[in-house]
Structures are given as C-alpha cells and as structure tokens.
C-alpha cells in the first residue's frame, strides 16, 4: 500500500502542452515500457459528438503525437494495454447523454481517428466490451499493470458522480479481451458527495481521486485508498500540490512504474491549469516507502570508461531519496574540466532543484590538496563536475540526495 500522508510529491510533469489547449485533461495513463504518457481530453468543437483527443507525451512531457476517438463519451478514465509489440487504448464507447455505456479497445495509431460507436468496424480497428450488459451507466475503465487486470467502474443510476451509486469491478484483462466477463472482485460504492476525477488500482488497493476546480466554492482535492478485500477506506488525505496554478483542477490518477512489473510502483495524480485556450497539464507522484533496484544510467562510452563493470553509473530509488554510484575516467586521458557533464539521470530520478554532492577523485596530477570534488545534479538530471584543478584520473561517487 502506498502511504498517502507523505509530504513529498515529486513533480513528474509541469506545464505540459497537450494536442489541444482548448480543454482540460480528463484522465491520463503512464505506459512504462515505452515511457509514454497518454492524456485524454474532451475535444470541444461545434461538432463535438462526444469526441475525445488522446495526446501521447514523452516522460518529460513533450508532445509526440495524438489520436481522435469520436462518439466516445466524457473520458473520465483511460487505460493503456501493452500486448507484445502492440499498444491498445481502453476508452469510452457507445455514449448516451455524453457518458459511455460501453468500452472500446483500440490499437494506438498516431494521428488517426477512430469511431468508438461504429459496431460494424473490423476488430483490427476497434472492439467493444460491456462487462455488465444491463443496469450500468456512466461506465469507464483503467488497468492495473502490475496484475494485468481491467478495472471497470459503473453506476446503477445515470446521475453525476457525487450522487452516484454502483461498483468497481476487477477482471482478468486477457479474459476480457477474449470476451469472458467474470469479476474477480467488486467494490460497491454509495453517494460520496464528492466529484470523482479518477481512479487507479495497484495490487490489493483501490485509489480514488476527488475534487473540483479551485475557483468553485468548497473546492478540496482528496485521494482515498480502499482495501479491495473488505471495501474499507484505509486512507483519505488532502492534496495541496500545484497550489499556485490558475484554474487548478484535479484531473486523473494512474499507476506510475519505473518499468513493467516494477515492485516499486506508486501513484501519479494530475492537475489541469491555465485559462481556456491556454490549458496545460501537470502531474506529481507519491514516493514508494521501499527500496528499488540498482538501475544503470546510459553514458557516453566514447568519452568515458568505468573503473570496472560494477562502477558503471547507477541509481536506486529509496523512498524519497535517490542513491547514486559510479566511477568514471576519461578515455582520452585529458584533464577534467569544471562544469563537465558526466551523464543524465532519467526523469524519475531527478531532483526538483539543484543538489550539491561530494565525490572522490583518484588524485592523479593533484598534490597537496584534499582528494574530494564537488558534483551537482541539476534539475534536468545532469550530473555535473565543478572543480578547477584540472586533475586526471577517475572520479567517483557513492552519495544520496533528496528528490523533494
């Protein structure tokens, strides 16, 4: 279970530009194999037709491409499935009154348009799924990537989420794809009085995200954790991240993994910001309380060589900290230069402000001075040397720093 009382919420995206700046994000999903964000918006146009626009972003929030899903619904939640080399979206489908009555499974096709109500379309374009064929309104879905389960929310009354009554089901994802809809568990819910802005499942727990735009009276953003086995709420906390945003509105919740099946998986939650016509998207994550595995970091092998295989640049996440381990020498044997960049950490391991570190050097061509060196890790992840002595030899570090 992810502890939601942590004061540390490292920023993952800030001011990201989506394929349209005319509407807020509704939901999002992190696909850890390719390291892409999929962000779903309602594409508001005069001929809207319940159309959704899904933007695909790099880990750093750079827009790669997008896809239109026509006659879909509200986009309250979205799931992304990776099977083999293919990626599939799980989105709203077959809308009634602007809200989905079914689900569409759609192969990702950049810059394409797919009709999520065209039941005559071939399976290579879209397939439809209705796990509950009767008495289910305002349906939506996401995916628990660690357990490869489809998480399906439905209401028994066609009314806003504050007053909604219904349930959230868990299904084996591959069974659903094959057309078998046998719930593994159902968590019922009653009227909460809160506006649902997203939900995600991670292992034994379901997380629900509530809130309204800051400009609305009584706006409070909260995140709740419930036990799948008992349905009991075990955590319910207030989210204060991105407090300075204009038109701040909570939007979207998903599982955040470093890589597929990551035992250190945690949660990412989103906020929209900016005025109409200039909308942006931002996301933060909760830290995981445990220790991650040591992960190698790419470096310029034409310029640097490690002391040995065990001294290749590596990092490890441990709760709110990043641990760094490396020892490198220059292949050309030249002296080290101040402000020289060694390697760049991935987004998930970067600080949100520059961190100063103390490293060690071999001491070649350095006499009468301490064999230490100053390193800095910049906010964009570059591990950078700051030393004017012009020494030669290896430089190393076994250090840690807060990422908050």
C-alpha positions in Angstrom: 0.0 0.0 0.0 1.2 3.5 -0.9 1.4 5.8 2.1 -0.6 8.9 1.2 0.4 11.0 4.1 3.9 11.8 2.7 4.6 15.5 2.4 6.9 14.7 -0.6 5.2 14.7 -4.0 7.9 14.9 -6.7 6.8 16.6 -9.8 6.7 14.5 -13.0 5.2 17.0 -15.4 4.9 20.7 -15.2 3.1 22.9 -17.7 2.9 20.1 -20.3 1.3 21.2 -23.6 -1.3 18.7 -25.0 -2.5 18.4 -28.6 -5.3 20.9 -27.8 -5.1 23.8 -25.3 -8.8 24.4 -25.6 -9.9 21.9 -23.0 -8.7 20.4 -19.7 -7.3 16.9 -19.4 -9.9 14.4 -18.1 -7.6 11.4 -17.4 -4.2 10.0 -18.1 -2.1 6.8 -18.0 1.6 6.1 -17.8 2.9 3.3 -20.1 6.2 2.2 -18.6 7.6 0.0 -21.3 7.9 2.8 -23.9 7.9 5.5 -21.2 5.0 7.5 -22.6 2.1 9.4 -21.0 -1.3 9.1 -22.6 -3.5 12.1 -21.7 -7.2 12.2 -22.6 -9.2 15.4 -23.2 -12.7 16.1 -24.4 -12.2 17.7 -27.8 -14.7 20.5 -27.6 -15.8 21.7 -31.1 -19.1 22.8 -32.6 -19.5 19.2 -33.9 -18.2 17.7 -30.7 -20.1 14.4 -31.0 -18.6 13.3 -27.6 -15.2 13.3 -29.2 -12.0 12.6 -27.2 -8.5 13.6 -28.0 -5.6 11.5 -26.6 -2.2 13.0 -26.6 1.0 10.9 -26.3 3.8 12.6 -24.4 7.4 11.7 -23.6 8.4 11.1 -20.0 9.5 14.8 -19.9 6.1 16.0 -21.2 7.0 16.7 -24.9 4.1 16.1 -27.2 4.8 13.2 -29.6 1.5 12.6 -31.4 -2.2 12.3 -30.8 -5.3 10.3 -31.7 -9.0 11.3 -32.0 -11.7 8.9 -30.6 -15.1 10.0 -32.0 -18.5 9.3 -30.5 -16.9 8.1 -27.3 -18.0 10.0 -24.1 -16.6 12.0 -21.3 -13.1 10.5 -20.9 -13.4 10.1 -17.2 -10.7 7.4 -17.1 -8.4 5.7 -19.6 -6.4 2.6 -19.7 -3.4 1.6 -21.9 -2.6 -2.1 -22.5 0.6 -3.4 -24.0 0.5 -6.8 -25.5 3.6 -8.0 -27.4 4.7 -5.1 -29.5 1.2 -3.5 -29.8 -0.4 -0.8 -27.6 -4.2 -0.6 -27.1 -6.3 2.2 -25.6 -9.3 1.3 -23.4 -11.7 4.3 -23.7 -15.3 5.3 -23.5 -17.6 4.0 -26.2 -21.3 4.0 -27.2 -22.2 7.2 -25.3 -25.7 8.1 -24.1 -26.1 11.7 -22.9 -22.4 12.3 -23.1 -21.3 9.4 -21.0 -20.2 5.9 -22.1 -22.3 2.8 -21.9 -19.5 0.5 -23.1 -15.8 0.3 -23.5 -13.7 0.4 -26.7 -10.3 -1.4 -27.1 -8.5 0.5 -29.8 -5.0 -0.1 -31.3 -2.9 3.0 -31.0 -2.5 4.7 -34.3 -0.7 8.0 -34.3 -2.7 10.9 -35.8 -5.6 8.6 -36.6 -9.3 8.9 -36.0 -11.5 6.0 -34.7 -15.3 5.9 -34.2 -16.0 4.4 -30.8 -19.6 3.8 -31.7 -19.1 2.0 -35.1 -20.0 -1.5 -34.2 -19.5 -2.5 -37.8 -15.8 -1.6 -37.7 -13.4 -4.5 -38.0 -11.7 -5.9 -34.9 -8.4 -4.5 -36.2 -9.8 -1.0 -35.7 -11.9 -1.3 -32.6 -13.5 -4.0 -30.4 -16.3 -3.3 -27.9 -16.8 -4.6 -24.4 -19.7 -4.5 -22.0 -18.8 -6.4 -18.9 -22.2 -5.6 -17.4 -24.8 -5.6 -20.1 -27.7 -4.2 -18.1 -28.1 -1.6 -15.4 -24.7 0.0 -15.9 -24.4 3.7 -16.6 -21.5 6.2 -16.9 -19.0 3.4 -17.3 -15.2 3.8 -17.5 -12.1 1.7 -17.1 -8.4 1.6 -16.4 -5.8 -1.1 -16.0 -3.7 -2.3 -13.1 -0.5 -3.0 -15.0 1.1 -5.0 -12.1 -1.6 -7.5 -12.1 -2.8 -7.1 -15.7 -6.4 -6.5 -14.6 -9.1 -4.4 -16.1 -10.7 -2.1 -13.5 -14.3 -1.2 -14.6 -16.4 1.4 -12.9 -20.2 1.6 -13.3 -23.2 3.3 -11.8 -26.6 1.9 -11.3 -28.1 5.4 -11.6 -27.4 7.8 -14.5 -26.5 10.8 -12.4 -23.4 12.9 -11.5 -20.7 11.1 -9.6 -21.4 13.0 -6.3 -24.7 11.1 -6.1 -23.7 8.0 -8.0 -24.3 4.5 -6.7 -22.7 1.4 -8.2 -19.5 -0.5 -8.1 -16.0 -1.0 -9.4 -15.1 -4.5 -10.7 -11.8 -6.2 -11.3 -11.4 -8.6 -14.3 -8.6 -10.6 -15.7 -7.5 -8.4 -18.7 -6.8 -11.2 -21.1 -10.1 -12.9 -20.2 -12.0 -9.7 -21.1 -10.1 -9.4 -24.4 -11.3 -12.9 -25.1 -14.9 -12.0 -24.3 -15.2 -13.6 -20.8 -16.5 -11.2 -18.1 -16.2 -12.8 -14.7 -15.5 -10.3 -11.9 -12.6 -11.2 -9.6 -14.0 -8.7 -7.1 -16.5 -5.9 -6.8 -16.2 -2.9 -4.6 -19.6 -1.2 -4.2 -19.9 2.5 -3.6 -22.6 4.9 -2.5 -23.1 8.6 -2.9 -19.9 10.3 -1.7 -20.9 14.0 -2.2 -17.5 14.4 -3.9 -16.7 14.8 -7.6 -14.8 11.8 -8.9 -11.7 12.8 -11.0 -10.0 9.5 -11.5 -9.2 6.1 -10.0 -6.5 3.5 -10.1 -5.8 0.1 -8.8 -2.4 -1.1 -7.5 -2.3 -4.6 -6.0 -4.6 -5.0 -3.1 -5.8 -1.4 -3.0 -8.1 0.9 -5.0 -7.3 4.6 -5.1 -9.9 7.2 -5.9 -9.3 10.9 -6.6 -11.9 13.6 -5.9 -12.1 17.4 -6.3 -13.3 20.5 -8.1 -11.6 23.5 -9.7 -10.2 25.8 -7.1 -12.5 28.7 -8.3 -15.6 26.7 -7.2 -16.8 27.1 -3.6 -15.7 24.4 -1.2 -13.1 23.0 -3.6 -10.9 20.5 -1.8 -8.8 17.8 -3.6 -8.6 14.4 -1.8 -7.2 11.0 -2.5 -8.6 7.9 -0.9 -7.3 4.4 -0.6 -9.6 1.4 -0.1 -8.9 -2.3 0.6 -10.1 -4.5 -2.2 -10.8 -7.4 0.1 -13.0 -5.5 2.6 -14.0 -2.3 0.8 -12.8 -0.4 3.9 -11.3 3.1 3.4 -7.9 2.9 5.0 -6.6 6.4 3.9 -8.2 9.6 2.9 -5.9 12.6 2.5 -6.0 16.2 1.1 -3.8 17.0 -1.9 -2.2 20.5 -1.9 0.3 20.1 -4.8 0.4 22.8 -7.5 -1.3 25.3 -5.3 -0.2 28.3 -7.4 -1.9 27.1 -10.6 -4.6 29.3 -12.1 -7.9 27.4 -12.7 -6.4 24.5 -10.8 -8.5 21.3 -11.2 -7.6 17.8 -10.2 -7.7 15.5 -13.3 -6.6 11.9 -13.5 -4.9 9.2 -11.4 -2.8 6.3 -12.6 -0.2 3.8 -11.6 3.4 5.0 -12.1 6.1 2.4 -12.7 9.8 2.7 -13.4 9.5 -0.3 -15.7 6.8 -3.0 -16.3 6.1 -5.1 -13.2 8.0 -2.6 -11.0 7.7 -3.7 -7.4 8.3 0.0 -6.5 5.2 1.1 -8.5 3.4 4.0 -7.0 0.7 6.6 -8.0 0.7 9.6 -10.2 -2.0 12.3 -9.9 -2.8 15.1 -12.3 -3.9 18.7 -12.4 -5.0 21.0 -15.2 -4.1 24.6 -15.2 -4.3 27.8 -17.2 -7.3 29.6 -18.7 -9.4 28.5 -21.6 -7.3 28.4 -24.8 -4.1 28.1 -22.8 -4.6 24.8 -20.8 -1.6 22.9 -19.5 -1.2 19.7 -17.7 0.9 18.7 -14.7 1.4 15.6 -12.7 3.2 14.5 -9.5 3.8 11.2 -7.9 3.8 9.6 -4.4 7.1 8.2 -3.3 7.3 4.5 -2.5 8.5 3.7 1.0 10.7 0.7 0.0 14.0 0.3 -1.9 14.2 -0.1 -5.7 16.8 -2.0 -7.6 20.1 -0.5 -8.8 19.5 0.7 -12.4 22.2 1.6 -14.9 22.2 5.0 -16.5 23.4 5.5 -20.1 26.6 7.4 -20.5 28.9 8.4 -23.4 31.0 5.3 -23.8 33.1 7.1 -26.5 34.3 9.6 -23.8 34.2 7.8 -20.5 35.1 4.4 -19.2 34.1 3.0 -15.8 36.7 1.6 -13.3 35.0 -1.8 -13.7 31.6 -3.2 -14.7 30.4 -2.6 -11.1 31.2 1.1 -11.4 29.0 1.9 -14.3 26.7 4.8 -13.4 23.8 3.5 -11.5 21.0 4.9 -9.3 18.5 3.5 -6.9 15.2 4.9 -5.6 14.7 4.5 -1.9 11.5 6.2 -0.7 12.1 9.9 -1.0 15.8 9.5 -1.9 18.0 8.7 -4.9 21.3 6.9 -4.3 24.0 7.3 -6.9 27.0 5.1 -7.6 29.7 5.4 -10.2 33.4 5.8 -11.0 34.5 7.1 -14.4 37.7 8.0 -16.2 38.2 9.9 -19.5 39.2 7.7 -22.4 41.4 10.4 -24.0 43.3 10.9 -20.7 42.8 14.6 -20.7 42.2 16.7 -17.6 38.7 17.1 -16.2 37.1 20.5 -16.8 34.8 22.3 -14.5 31.1 22.2 -15.5 31.8 19.0 -17.4 28.6 16.9 -17.7 29.1 13.2 -16.9 25.6 11.6 -17.5 21.9 12.4 -17.2 19.5 10.8 -14.8 16.1 9.7 -16.0 13.1 11.8 -15.1 12.0 9.7 -12.2 15.4 10.1 -10.5 15.9 13.9 -10.9 15.7 16.5 -8.1 13.3 19.4 -8.4 16.2 21.7 -7.5 20.0 21.5 -7.9 21.6 19.1 -5.4 25.2 19.5 -4.3 27.2 16.4 -3.8 30.7 15.5 -2.6 32.6 13.0 -4.7 36.1 11.5 -4.7 38.9 11.5 -7.3 42.0 9.3 -7.9 44.4 12.1 -7.2 46.5 11.8 -10.3 48.2 15.1 -11.0 46.7 16.6 -7.8 49.1 17.1 -4.9 48.8 18.8 -1.6 45.0 19.1 -1.8 42.1 17.0 -0.5 41.1 14.3 -2.8 37.5 15.4 -2.9 35.5 17.0 -5.6 32.2 18.9 -5.9 29.4 17.5 -8.1 26.0 18.9 -8.7 22.8 17.2 -10.0 20.8 19.8 -12.0 17.0 19.8 -12.1 17.2 18.3 -15.6 19.2 15.4 -14.3 22.7 16.1 -15.4 25.4 15.0 -13.0 28.0 17.8 -13.4 31.5 18.3 -12.2 32.6 21.6 -10.5 36.4 21.6 -9.9 39.1 23.9 -11.4 42.2 21.8 -10.5 42.4 20.1 -13.9 43.1 16.7 -12.4 43.4 13.5 -14.4 42.2 10.0 -13.4 38.9 8.6 -12.2 36.1 10.4 -10.5 33.6 8.5 -8.3 30.7 8.9 -6.0 28.6 6.9 -3.6 26.2 9.5 -2.5 22.5 10.2 -2.0 20.2 13.2 -2.1 16.6 14.1 -1.5 14.5 14.4 -4.7 11.9 16.6 -3.0 
